[in-house]
């Protein structure tokens, strides 16, 4: 839905991603890890199942958008 709405690919990770990111930043601050944001993301992605959604992959047509809009405007 998000990929279709934005027209951009979306990479989804585990629901614990925010907590994992917090741990990685703290580890970097403590000197356990080094590197920039890209390096921390690479560490976080290891061992995680990531799913990439491309616009149009989910089969979300205009009817699904209309249903969502109807629910929100009720």
PDB file of N, CA, C and O in Angstrom:
ATOM      1  N   UNK A   1       0.825  -1.185   0.000  1.00  0.00           N
ATOM      2  CA  UNK A   1       0.000   0.000   0.000  1.00  0.00           C
ATOM      3  C   UNK A   1       0.878   1.261   0.000  1.00  0.00           C
ATOM      4  O   UNK A   1       0.628   2.199  -0.757  1.00  0.00           O
ATOM      5  N   UNK A   2       1.906   1.270   0.855  1.00  0.00           N
ATOM      6  CA  UNK A   2       2.782   2.444   0.917  1.00  0.00           C
ATOM      7  C   UNK A   2       3.576   2.595  -0.376  1.00  0.00           C
ATOM      8  O   UNK A   2       3.744   3.708  -0.876  1.00  0.00           O
ATOM      9  N   UNK A   3       4.066   1.478  -0.920  1.00  0.00           N
ATOM     10  CA  UNK A   3       4.815   1.546  -2.173  1.00  0.00           C
ATOM     11  C   UNK A   3       3.934   2.086  -3.289  1.00  0.00           C
ATOM     12  O   UNK A   3       4.377   2.903  -4.096  1.00  0.00           O
ATOM     13  N   UNK A   4       2.688   1.630  -3.336  1.00  0.00           N
ATOM     14  CA  UNK A   4       1.774   2.128  -4.358  1.00  0.00           C
ATOM     15  C   UNK A   4       1.448   3.602  -4.145  1.00  0.00           C
ATOM     16  O   UNK A   4       1.358   4.366  -5.106  1.00  0.00           O
ATOM     17  N   UNK A   5       1.273   4.000  -2.892  1.00  0.00           N
ATOM     18  CA  UNK A   5       0.917   5.390  -2.597  1.00  0.00           C
ATOM     19  C   UNK A   5       2.038   6.349  -2.953  1.00  0.00           C
ATOM     20  O   UNK A   5       1.783   7.452  -3.438  1.00  0.00           O
ATOM     21  N   UNK A   6       3.271   5.943  -2.719  1.00  0.00           N
ATOM     22  CA  UNK A   6       4.407   6.841  -2.955  1.00  0.00           C
ATOM     23  C   UNK A   6       5.038   6.658  -4.333  1.00  0.00           C
ATOM     24  O   UNK A   6       5.730   7.547  -4.830  1.00  0.00           O
ATOM     25  N   UNK A   7       4.794   5.495  -4.948  1.00  0.00           N
ATOM     26  CA  UNK A   7       5.444   5.192  -6.217  1.00  0.00           C
ATOM     27  C   UNK A   7       6.905   4.806  -6.035  1.00  0.00           C
ATOM     28  O   UNK A   7       7.669   4.768  -6.999  1.00  0.00           O
ATOM     29  N   UNK A   8       7.290   4.520  -4.792  1.00  0.00           N
ATOM     30  CA  UNK A   8       8.676   4.169  -4.476  1.00  0.00           C
ATOM     31  C   UNK A   8       8.734   2.774  -3.854  1.00  0.00           C
ATOM     32  O   UNK A   8       7.763   2.334  -3.239  1.00  0.00           O
ATOM     33  N   UNK A   9       9.863   2.072  -4.007  1.00  0.00           N
ATOM     34  CA  UNK A   9       9.995   0.780  -3.334  1.00  0.00           C
ATOM     35  C   UNK A   9      10.057   0.973  -1.819  1.00  0.00           C
ATOM     36  O   UNK A   9      10.563   1.982  -1.328  1.00  0.00           O
ATOM     37  N   UNK A  10       9.543   0.003  -1.102  1.00  0.00           N
ATOM     38  CA  UNK A  10       9.545   0.022   0.356  1.00  0.00           C
ATOM     39  C   UNK A  10      10.216  -1.250   0.844  1.00  0.00           C
ATOM     40  O   UNK A  10       9.877  -2.341   0.385  1.00  0.00           O
ATOM     41  N   UNK A  11      11.162  -1.128   1.764  1.00  0.00           N
ATOM     42  CA  UNK A  11      11.802  -2.284   2.374  1.00  0.00           C
ATOM     43  C   UNK A  11      11.278  -2.390   3.800  1.00  0.00           C
ATOM     44  O   UNK A  11      11.447  -1.476   4.606  1.00  0.00           O
ATOM     45  N   UNK A  12      10.644  -3.512   4.097  1.00  0.00           N
ATOM     46  CA  UNK A  12      10.064  -3.730   5.419  1.00  0.00           C
ATOM     47  C   UNK A  12      10.903  -4.756   6.166  1.00  0.00           C
ATOM     48  O   UNK A  12      11.307  -5.781   5.616  1.00  0.00           O
ATOM     49  N   UNK A  13      11.148  -4.454   7.416  1.00  0.00           N
ATOM     50  CA  UNK A  13      11.927  -5.349   8.260  1.00  0.00           C
ATOM     51  C   UNK A  13      11.103  -5.836   9.429  1.00  0.00           C
ATOM     52  O   UNK A  13       9.873  -5.799   9.390  1.00  0.00           O
ATOM     53  N   UNK A  14      11.768  -6.287  10.456  1.00  0.00           N
ATOM     54  CA  UNK A  14      11.057  -6.830  11.611  1.00  0.00           C
ATOM     55  C   UNK A  14      10.332  -5.736  12.392  1.00  0.00           C
ATOM     56  O   UNK A  14      10.694  -4.562  12.322  1.00  0.00           O
ATOM     57  N   UNK A  15       9.312  -6.139  13.132  1.00  0.00           N
ATOM     58  CA  UNK A  15       8.566  -5.166  13.931  1.00  0.00           C
ATOM     59  C   UNK A  15       9.444  -4.565  15.023  1.00  0.00           C
ATOM     60  O   UNK A  15       9.130  -3.497  15.550  1.00  0.00           O
ATOM     61  N   UNK A  16      10.531  -5.232  15.365  1.00  0.00           N
ATOM     62  CA  UNK A  16      11.435  -4.753  16.412  1.00  0.00           C
ATOM     63  C   UNK A  16      12.502  -3.812  15.867  1.00  0.00           C
ATOM     64  O   UNK A  16      13.487  -3.544  16.554  1.00  0.00           O
ATOM     65  N   UNK A  17      12.330  -3.308  14.656  1.00  0.00           N
ATOM     66  CA  UNK A  17      13.371  -2.507  14.008  1.00  0.00           C
ATOM     67  C   UNK A  17      13.734  -1.259  14.804  1.00  0.00           C
ATOM     68  O   UNK A  17      14.908  -0.896  14.875  1.00  0.00           O
ATOM     69  N   UNK A  18      12.758  -0.605  15.398  1.00  0.00           N
ATOM     70  CA  UNK A  18      13.052   0.606  16.167  1.00  0.00           C
ATOM     71  C   UNK A  18      13.921   0.283  17.373  1.00  0.00           C
ATOM     72  O   UNK A  18      14.873   1.005  17.670  1.00  0.00           O
ATOM     73  N   UNK A  19      13.596  -0.793  18.063  1.00  0.00           N
ATOM     74  CA  UNK A  19      14.396  -1.197  19.218  1.00  0.00           C
ATOM     75  C   UNK A  19      15.799  -1.612  18.789  1.00  0.00           C
ATOM     76  O   UNK A  19      16.782  -1.287  19.455  1.00  0.00           O
ATOM     77  N   UNK A  20      15.887  -2.332  17.669  1.00  0.00           N
ATOM     78  CA  UNK A  20      17.190  -2.750  17.160  1.00  0.00           C
ATOM     79  C   UNK A  20      18.030  -1.528  16.786  1.00  0.00           C
ATOM     80  O   UNK A  20      19.228  -1.489  17.065  1.00  0.00           O
ATOM     81  N   UNK A  21      17.412  -0.541  16.162  1.00  0.00           N
ATOM     82  CA  UNK A  21      18.134   0.681  15.814  1.00  0.00           C
ATOM     83  C   UNK A  21      18.644   1.398  17.047  1.00  0.00           C
ATOM     84  O   UNK A  21      19.757   1.925  17.050  1.00  0.00           O
ATOM     85  N   UNK A  22      17.836   1.421  18.091  1.00  0.00           N
ATOM     86  CA  UNK A  22      18.241   2.042  19.348  1.00  0.00           C
ATOM     87  C   UNK A  22      19.469   1.340  19.919  1.00  0.00           C
ATOM     88  O   UNK A  22      20.418   1.994  20.351  1.00  0.00           O
ATOM     89  N   UNK A  23      19.452   0.025  19.921  1.00  0.00           N
ATOM     90  CA  UNK A  23      20.594  -0.745  20.437  1.00  0.00           C
ATOM     91  C   UNK A  23      21.845  -0.469  19.608  1.00  0.00           C
ATOM     92  O   UNK A  23      22.933  -0.315  20.163  1.00  0.00           O
ATOM     93  N   UNK A  24      21.700  -0.406  18.285  1.00  0.00           N
ATOM     94  CA  UNK A  24      22.852  -0.149  17.422  1.00  0.00           C
ATOM     95  C   UNK A  24      23.457   1.232  17.681  1.00  0.00           C
ATOM     96  O   UNK A  24      24.678   1.380  17.726  1.00  0.00           O
ATOM     97  N   UNK A  25      22.607   2.231  17.851  1.00  0.00           N
ATOM     98  CA  UNK A  25      23.109   3.585  18.125  1.00  0.00           C
ATOM     99  C   UNK A  25      23.807   3.623  19.483  1.00  0.00           C
ATOM    100  O   UNK A  25      24.848   4.262  19.626  1.00  0.00           O
ATOM    101  N   UNK A  26      23.242   2.945  20.474  1.00  0.00           N
ATOM    102  CA  UNK A  26      23.881   2.897  21.790  1.00  0.00           C
ATOM    103  C   UNK A  26      25.212   2.149  21.725  1.00  0.00           C
ATOM    104  O   UNK A  26      26.182   2.545  22.370  1.00  0.00           O
ATOM    105  N   UNK A  27      25.256   1.075  20.952  1.00  0.00           N
ATOM    106  CA  UNK A  27      26.511   0.327  20.798  1.00  0.00           C
ATOM    107  C   UNK A  27      27.569   1.197  20.127  1.00  0.00           C
ATOM    108  O   UNK A  27      28.741   1.153  20.499  1.00  0.00           O
ATOM    109  N   UNK A  28      27.156   1.977  19.151  1.00  0.00           N
ATOM    110  CA  UNK A  28      28.103   2.891  18.496  1.00  0.00           C
ATOM    111  C   UNK A  28      28.593   3.933  19.488  1.00  0.00           C
ATOM    112  O   UNK A  28      29.783   4.244  19.524  1.00  0.00           O
ATOM    113  N   UNK A  29      27.687   4.477  20.295  1.00  0.00           N
ATOM    114  CA  UNK A  29      28.062   5.478  21.291  1.00  0.00           C
ATOM    115  C   UNK A  29      29.008   4.923  22.339  1.00  0.00           C
ATOM    116  O   UNK A  29      29.860   5.642  22.861  1.00  0.00           O
ATOM    117  N   UNK A  30      28.854   3.642  22.647  1.00  0.00           N
ATOM    118  CA  UNK A  30      29.712   2.999  23.647  1.00  0.00           C
ATOM    119  C   UNK A  30      31.031   2.522  23.052  1.00  0.00           C
ATOM    120  O   UNK A  30      31.892   2.013  23.770  1.00  0.00           O
ATOM    121  N   UNK A  31      31.191   2.687  21.728  1.00  0.00           N
ATOM    122  CA  UNK A  31      32.435   2.274  21.089  1.00  0.00           C
ATOM    123  C   UNK A  31      32.477   0.809  20.695  1.00  0.00           C
ATOM    124  O   UNK A  31      33.521   0.319  20.265  1.00  0.00           O
ATOM    125  N   UNK A  32      31.364   0.100  20.832  1.00  0.00           N
ATOM    126  CA  UNK A  32      31.318  -1.315  20.458  1.00  0.00           C
ATOM    127  C   UNK A  32      31.237  -1.472  18.942  1.00  0.00           C
ATOM    128  O   UNK A  32      31.797  -2.414  18.381  1.00  0.00           O
ATOM    129  N   UNK A  33      30.540  -0.550  18.280  1.00  0.00           N
ATOM    130  CA  UNK A  33      30.431  -0.543  16.828  1.00  0.00           C
ATOM    131  C   UNK A  33      31.007   0.752  16.294  1.00  0.00           C
ATOM    132  O   UNK A  33      31.020   1.775  16.979  1.00  0.00           O
ATOM    133  N   UNK A  34      31.483   0.695  15.063  1.00  0.00           N
ATOM    134  CA  UNK A  34      31.983   1.885  14.390  1.00  0.00           C
ATOM    135  C   UNK A  34      31.275   2.030  13.063  1.00  0.00           C
ATOM    136  O   UNK A  34      30.695   1.073  12.549  1.00  0.00           O
ATOM    137  N   UNK A  35      31.323   3.215  12.517  1.00  0.00           N
ATOM    138  CA  UNK A  35      30.796   3.428  11.177  1.00  0.00           C
ATOM    139  C   UNK A  35      29.675   4.439  11.139  1.00  0.00           C
ATOM    140  O   UNK A  35      29.198   4.930  12.162  1.00  0.00           O
ATOM    141  N   UNK A  36      29.275   4.727   9.918  1.00  0.00           N
ATOM    142  CA  UNK A  36      28.216   5.699   9.682  1.00  0.00           C
ATOM    143  C   UNK A  36      26.848   5.004   9.701  1.00  0.00           C
ATOM    144  O   UNK A  36      26.739   3.823  10.029  1.00  0.00           O
ATOM    145  N   UNK A  37      25.834   5.751   9.349  1.00  0.00           N
ATOM    146  CA  UNK A  37      24.477   5.213   9.355  1.00  0.00           C
ATOM    147  C   UNK A  37      24.352   3.995   8.447  1.00  0.00           C
ATOM    148  O   UNK A  37      23.698   3.017   8.807  1.00  0.00           O
ATOM    149  N   UNK A  38      24.972   4.049   7.278  1.00  0.00           N
ATOM    150  CA  UNK A  38      24.907   2.913   6.352  1.00  0.00           C
ATOM    151  C   UNK A  38      25.530   1.660   6.974  1.00  0.00           C
ATOM    152  O   UNK A  38      25.019   0.555   6.790  1.00  0.00           O
ATOM    153  N   UNK A  39      26.625   1.831   7.704  1.00  0.00           N
ATOM    154  CA  UNK A  39      27.273   0.691   8.355  1.00  0.00           C
ATOM    155  C   UNK A  39      26.390   0.103   9.454  1.00  0.00           C
ATOM    156  O   UNK A  39      26.298  -1.116   9.597  1.00  0.00           O
ATOM    157  N   UNK A  40      25.741   0.974  10.228  1.00  0.00           N
ATOM    158  CA  UNK A  40      24.838   0.488  11.269  1.00  0.00           C
ATOM    159  C   UNK A  40      23.641  -0.225  10.664  1.00  0.00           C
ATOM    160  O   UNK A  40      23.192  -1.243  11.189  1.00  0.00           O
ATOM    161  N   UNK A  41      23.126   0.301   9.567  1.00  0.00           N
ATOM    162  CA  UNK A  41      22.009  -0.366   8.895  1.00  0.00           C
ATOM    163  C   UNK A  41      22.418  -1.736   8.383  1.00  0.00           C
ATOM    164  O   UNK A  41      21.634  -2.682   8.444  1.00  0.00           O
ATOM    165  N   UNK A  42      23.635  -1.849   7.881  1.00  0.00           N
ATOM    166  CA  UNK A  42      24.121  -3.137   7.386  1.00  0.00           C
ATOM    167  C   UNK A  42      24.201  -4.152   8.522  1.00  0.00           C
ATOM    168  O   UNK A  42      23.847  -5.318   8.346  1.00  0.00           O
ATOM    169  N   UNK A  43      24.664  -3.709   9.679  1.00  0.00           N
ATOM    170  CA  UNK A  43      24.725  -4.600  10.848  1.00  0.00           C
ATOM    171  C   UNK A  43      23.314  -5.024  11.243  1.00  0.00           C
ATOM    172  O   UNK A  43      23.068  -6.198  11.521  1.00  0.00           O
ATOM    173  N   UNK A  44      22.396  -4.071  11.267  1.00  0.00           N
ATOM    174  CA  UNK A  44      21.022  -4.374  11.650  1.00  0.00           C
ATOM    175  C   UNK A  44      20.321  -5.302  10.675  1.00  0.00           C
ATOM    176  O   UNK A  44      19.464  -6.091  11.073  1.00  0.00           O
ATOM    177  N   UNK A  45      20.677  -5.212   9.410  1.00  0.00           N
ATOM    178  CA  UNK A  45      20.028  -6.039   8.383  1.00  0.00           C
ATOM    179  C   UNK A  45      20.518  -7.479   8.397  1.00  0.00           C
ATOM    180  O   UNK A  45      19.819  -8.379   7.931  1.00  0.00           O
ATOM    181  N   UNK A  46      21.704  -7.701   8.925  1.00  0.00           N
ATOM    182  CA  UNK A  46      22.221  -9.075   8.977  1.00  0.00           C
ATOM    183  C   UNK A  46      21.329  -9.941   9.846  1.00  0.00           C
ATOM    184  O   UNK A  46      21.008  -9.577  10.978  1.00  0.00           O
ATOM    185  N   UNK A  47      20.939 -11.062   9.329  1.00  0.00           N
ATOM    186  CA  UNK A  47      20.136 -11.995  10.097  1.00  0.00           C
ATOM    187  C   UNK A  47      18.670 -11.637  10.183  1.00  0.00           C
ATOM    188  O   UNK A  47      17.901 -12.324  10.856  1.00  0.00           O
ATOM    189  N   UNK A  48      18.272 -10.566   9.508  1.00  0.00           N
ATOM    190  CA  UNK A  48      16.873 -10.155   9.518  1.00  0.00           C
ATOM    191  C   UNK A  48      16.252 -10.460   8.156  1.00  0.00           C
ATOM    192  O   UNK A  48      16.906 -10.337   7.120  1.00  0.00           O
ATOM    193  N   UNK A  49      15.011 -10.850   8.174  1.00  0.00           N
ATOM    194  CA  UNK A  49      14.294 -11.064   6.924  1.00  0.00           C
ATOM    195  C   UNK A  49      13.708  -9.737   6.480  1.00  0.00           C
ATOM    196  O   UNK A  49      12.833  -9.181   7.145  1.00  0.00           O
ATOM    197  N   UNK A  50      14.188  -9.235   5.363  1.00  0.00           N
ATOM    198  CA  UNK A  50      13.691  -7.987   4.811  1.00  0.00           C
ATOM    199  C   UNK A  50      12.840  -8.310   3.585  1.00  0.00           C
ATOM    200  O   UNK A  50      13.176  -9.196   2.799  1.00  0.00           O
ATOM    201  N   UNK A  51      11.759  -7.596   3.436  1.00  0.00           N
ATOM    202  CA  UNK A  51      10.876  -7.787   2.292  1.00  0.00           C
ATOM    203  C   UNK A  51      10.829  -6.477   1.517  1.00  0.00           C
ATOM    204  O   UNK A  51      10.599  -5.412   2.090  1.00  0.00           O
ATOM    205  N   UNK A  52      11.046  -6.567   0.222  1.00  0.00           N
ATOM    206  CA  UNK A  52      11.007  -5.371  -0.626  1.00  0.00           C
ATOM    207  C   UNK A  52       9.695  -5.369  -1.402  1.00  0.00           C
ATOM    208  O   UNK A  52       9.358  -6.337  -2.084  1.00  0.00           O
ATOM    209  N   UNK A  53       8.969  -4.275  -1.287  1.00  0.00           N
ATOM    210  CA  UNK A  53       7.712  -4.098  -2.002  1.00  0.00           C
ATOM    211  C   UNK A  53       7.909  -3.045  -3.075  1.00  0.00           C
ATOM    212  O   UNK A  53       8.324  -1.921  -2.791  1.00  0.00           O
ATOM    213  N   UNK A  54       7.611  -3.414  -4.293  1.00  0.00           N
ATOM    214  CA  UNK A  54       7.698  -2.481  -5.415  1.00  0.00           C
ATOM    215  C   UNK A  54       6.307  -1.932  -5.701  1.00  0.00           C
ATOM    216  O   UNK A  54       5.316  -2.629  -5.485  1.00  0.00           O
ATOM    217  N   UNK A  55       6.215  -0.713  -6.177  1.00  0.00           N
ATOM    218  CA  UNK A  55       4.897  -0.194  -6.545  1.00  0.00           C
ATOM    219  C   UNK A  55       4.227  -1.130  -7.555  1.00  0.00           C
ATOM    220  O   UNK A  55       4.838  -1.536  -8.543  1.00  0.00           O
ATOM    221  N   UNK A  56       2.980  -1.459  -7.292  1.00  0.00           N
ATOM    222  CA  UNK A  56       2.242  -2.343  -8.188  1.00  0.00           C
ATOM    223  C   UNK A  56       2.360  -3.808  -7.843  1.00  0.00           C
ATOM    224  O   UNK A  56       1.594  -4.608  -8.380  1.00  0.00           O
ATOM    225  N   UNK A  57       3.291  -4.212  -6.963  1.00  0.00           N
ATOM    226  CA  UNK A  57       3.474  -5.627  -6.608  1.00  0.00           C
ATOM    227  C   UNK A  57       2.336  -6.186  -5.773  1.00  0.00           C
ATOM    228  O   UNK A  57       2.005  -7.367  -5.876  1.00  0.00           O
ATOM    229  N   UNK A  58       1.737  -5.340  -4.945  1.00  0.00           N
ATOM    230  CA  UNK A  58       0.759  -5.850  -3.998  1.00  0.00           C
ATOM    231  C   UNK A  58      -0.624  -6.059  -4.564  1.00  0.00           C
ATOM    232  O   UNK A  58      -1.522  -6.517  -3.857  1.00  0.00           O
ATOM    233  N   UNK A  59      -0.809  -5.733  -5.820  1.00  0.00           N
ATOM    234  CA  UNK A  59      -2.126  -5.886  -6.399  1.00  0.00           C
ATOM    235  C   UNK A  59      -3.149  -4.943  -5.783  1.00  0.00           C
ATOM    236  O   UNK A  59      -4.348  -5.219  -5.801  1.00  0.00           O
ATOM    237  N   UNK A  60      -2.671  -3.830  -5.240  1.00  0.00           N
ATOM    238  CA  UNK A  60      -3.576  -2.867  -4.622  1.00  0.00           C
ATOM    239  C   UNK A  60      -4.109  -1.964  -5.723  1.00  0.00           C
ATOM    240  O   UNK A  60      -3.402  -1.088  -6.222  1.00  0.00           O
ATOM    241  N   UNK A  61      -5.339  -2.184  -6.087  1.00  0.00           N
ATOM    242  CA  UNK A  61      -5.936  -1.392  -7.144  1.00  0.00           C
ATOM    243  C   UNK A  61      -6.660  -0.184  -6.594  1.00  0.00           C
ATOM    244  O   UNK A  61      -6.689   0.060  -5.387  1.00  0.00           O
ATOM    245  N   UNK A  62      -7.234   0.552  -7.497  1.00  0.00           N
ATOM    246  CA  UNK A  62      -7.977   1.753  -7.110  1.00  0.00           C
ATOM    247  C   UNK A  62      -9.128   1.420  -6.172  1.00  0.00           C
ATOM    248  O   UNK A  62      -9.492   2.238  -5.326  1.00  0.00           O
ATOM    249  N   UNK A  63      -9.711   0.219  -6.312  1.00  0.00           N
ATOM    250  CA  UNK A  63     -10.826  -0.156  -5.446  1.00  0.00           C
ATOM    251  C   UNK A  63     -10.400  -0.240  -3.989  1.00  0.00           C
ATOM    252  O   UNK A  63     -11.163   0.149  -3.105  1.00  0.00           O
ATOM    253  N   UNK A  64      -9.192  -0.742  -3.717  1.00  0.00           N
ATOM    254  CA  UNK A  64      -8.696  -0.812  -2.340  1.00  0.00           C
ATOM    255  C   UNK A  64      -8.477   0.582  -1.778  1.00  0.00           C
ATOM    256  O   UNK A  64      -8.747   0.823  -0.601  1.00  0.00           O
ATOM    257  N   UNK A  65      -7.987   1.509  -2.604  1.00  0.00           N
ATOM    258  CA  UNK A  65      -7.800   2.887  -2.155  1.00  0.00           C
ATOM    259  C   UNK A  65      -9.139   3.519  -1.837  1.00  0.00           C
ATOM    260  O   UNK A  65      -9.272   4.227  -0.839  1.00  0.00           O
ATOM    261  N   UNK A  66     -10.129   3.270  -2.672  1.00  0.00           N
ATOM    262  CA  UNK A  66     -11.457   3.817  -2.458  1.00  0.00           C
ATOM    263  C   UNK A  66     -12.063   3.269  -1.173  1.00  0.00           C
ATOM    264  O   UNK A  66     -12.714   4.004  -0.430  1.00  0.00           O
ATOM    265  N   UNK A  67     -11.853   1.971  -0.904  1.00  0.00           N
ATOM    266  CA  UNK A  67     -12.352   1.373   0.344  1.00  0.00           C
ATOM    267  C   UNK A  67     -11.708   2.017   1.556  1.00  0.00           C
ATOM    268  O   UNK A  67     -12.388   2.327   2.534  1.00  0.00           O
ATOM    269  N   UNK A  68     -10.405   2.220   1.497  1.00  0.00           N
ATOM    270  CA  UNK A  68      -9.684   2.836   2.616  1.00  0.00           C
ATOM    271  C   UNK A  68     -10.165   4.266   2.839  1.00  0.00           C
ATOM    272  O   UNK A  68     -10.367   4.685   3.979  1.00  0.00           O
ATOM    273  N   UNK A  69     -10.346   5.003   1.768  1.00  0.00           N
ATOM    274  CA  UNK A  69     -10.819   6.380   1.903  1.00  0.00           C
ATOM    275  C   UNK A  69     -12.226   6.420   2.500  1.00  0.00           C
ATOM    276  O   UNK A  69     -12.532   7.284   3.321  1.00  0.00           O
ATOM    277  N   UNK A  70     -13.074   5.485   2.085  1.00  0.00           N
ATOM    278  CA  UNK A  70     -14.442   5.442   2.606  1.00  0.00           C
ATOM    279  C   UNK A  70     -14.434   5.158   4.110  1.00  0.00           C
ATOM    280  O   UNK A  70     -15.220   5.743   4.855  1.00  0.00           O
ATOM    281  N   UNK A  71     -13.559   4.270   4.553  1.00  0.00           N
ATOM    282  CA  UNK A  71     -13.464   3.965   5.986  1.00  0.00           C
ATOM    283  C   UNK A  71     -13.016   5.190   6.775  1.00  0.00           C
ATOM    284  O   UNK A  71     -13.518   5.445   7.870  1.00  0.00           O
ATOM    285  N   UNK A  72     -12.087   5.936   6.228  1.00  0.00           N
ATOM    286  CA  UNK A  72     -11.545   7.100   6.951  1.00  0.00           C
ATOM    287  C   UNK A  72     -12.499   8.277   6.960  1.00  0.00           C
ATOM    288  O   UNK A  72     -12.461   9.090   7.884  1.00  0.00           O
ATOM    289  N   UNK A  73     -13.343   8.388   5.965  1.00  0.00           N
ATOM    290  CA  UNK A  73     -14.235   9.545   5.909  1.00  0.00           C
ATOM    291  C   UNK A  73     -15.587   9.295   6.571  1.00  0.00           C
ATOM    292  O   UNK A  73     -16.424  10.195   6.639  1.00  0.00           O
ATOM    293  N   UNK A  74     -15.799   8.076   7.057  1.00  0.00           N
ATOM    294  CA  UNK A  74     -17.067   7.793   7.765  1.00  0.00           C
ATOM    295  C   UNK A  74     -17.117   8.480   9.088  1.00  0.00           C
ATOM    296  O   UNK A  74     -18.103   8.354   9.813  1.00  0.00           O
TER     297      UNK A  74
END
